[in-house]
């Protein structure tokens, strides 16, 4: 049985193909539950995100997995063959660790993928398609991801606009739990800003959007993490003073936050500092507000320069992270080999114990019949030694016949080392 990874991602397949092989959680749960009864393919985890669909499995038949992926998505397997990557054993372990650590992501070092892989493992466990061996590999991959996160800087620098805004807020204000944040417009960019800040533990988020339905959708997505309030767009100016952080991204052709609005808000705040982030092009916020004391104003260009610098730092940190992942993957593979050797050693020792019991029983019978004990025990020792050494002799003969001389040389050297150790004087 081999451990392997098989799949497509943003590097090997188009968006159209990735959409065809993607699984939603409900469909995947049903398919895995069905697959748990399949004798040839019942030990697998499926990771499916917008950027990848991958199957990690322990099986003897990789082609069976590829056919399953195509069949369950209703496409011809030939559509996949030129876009699928396959890794086996050590390479598969390394790949899983890279994925969990964010080293194989479209956005280098992005943290969401680790949670997605953990969710995939949970779904597979619920469907009973995870053996102890497969679970052990995944748990070690999570350990590797944690090491990468804590011991390298690959995930410590903001490389998306949404995350950059959230990080900026934490730099300006030291206590996130006391912050009130306002997002002006609830589109994709500000939704990410709101989600990142909610995860970082801000006290409250005000959502100001032209259409209430979109604001309510975002509110539902973050309400489990943070207190949320929806504000009508025509009440924007009147509520500016309530926010410590304001992120605006409306797509309007005109500025929606004026110099006078911010000046009034500052006065109502008794001149407590306020962070304004303008993610819109053209700009939403009058650039003159930067002249007001206590106002920090950042635009798209300011954030982009920070992101570019941070991405360069992530790439540098990724070199260290890759070395760490390779080392940890090697450790896991070595550990698995030792465990396999342990099983073989246990079986061989059990075999030796059976021989001892058989020969001892025969010797005791002969002594009970009156044969001389000294003669019987001498023969007992000889017969037991011959039977125990016979497998080693056979192994040496077969290794000597091998086209690769290193097999015989390894066994020969090991036996010489054992004999040399036995000859050492005992103190």
Secondary structure as UniProt FT lines:
FT   STRAND          2..9
FT   TURN            10..12
FT   HELIX           15..20
FT   HELIX           25..35
FT   TURN            36..37
FT   STRAND          44..48
FT   STRAND          52..59
FT   HELIX           62..72
FT   TURN            73..74
FT   HELIX           77..81
FT   TURN            82..83
FT   STRAND          85..88
FT   HELIX           90..100
FT   TURN            101..104
FT   TURN            108..109
FT   HELIX           112..126
FT   TURN            127..128
FT   HELIX           132..151
FT   TURN            154..155
FT   HELIX           161..172
FT   HELIX           176..178
FT   STRAND          180..184
FT   HELIX           188..199
FT   TURN            200..201
FT   STRAND          204..209
FT   HELIX           212..222
FT   TURN            223..225
FT   STRAND          227..232
FT   HELIX           233..235
FT   HELIX           236..239
FT   HELIX           240..242
FT   STRAND          245..248
FT   HELIX           259..268
FT   TURN            269..271
FT   STRAND          274..278
FT   HELIX           287..291
FT   TURN            293..294
FT   STRAND          295..299
FT   HELIX           300..368
FT   TURN            369..370
FT   HELIX           373..401
FT   HELIX           405..423
//
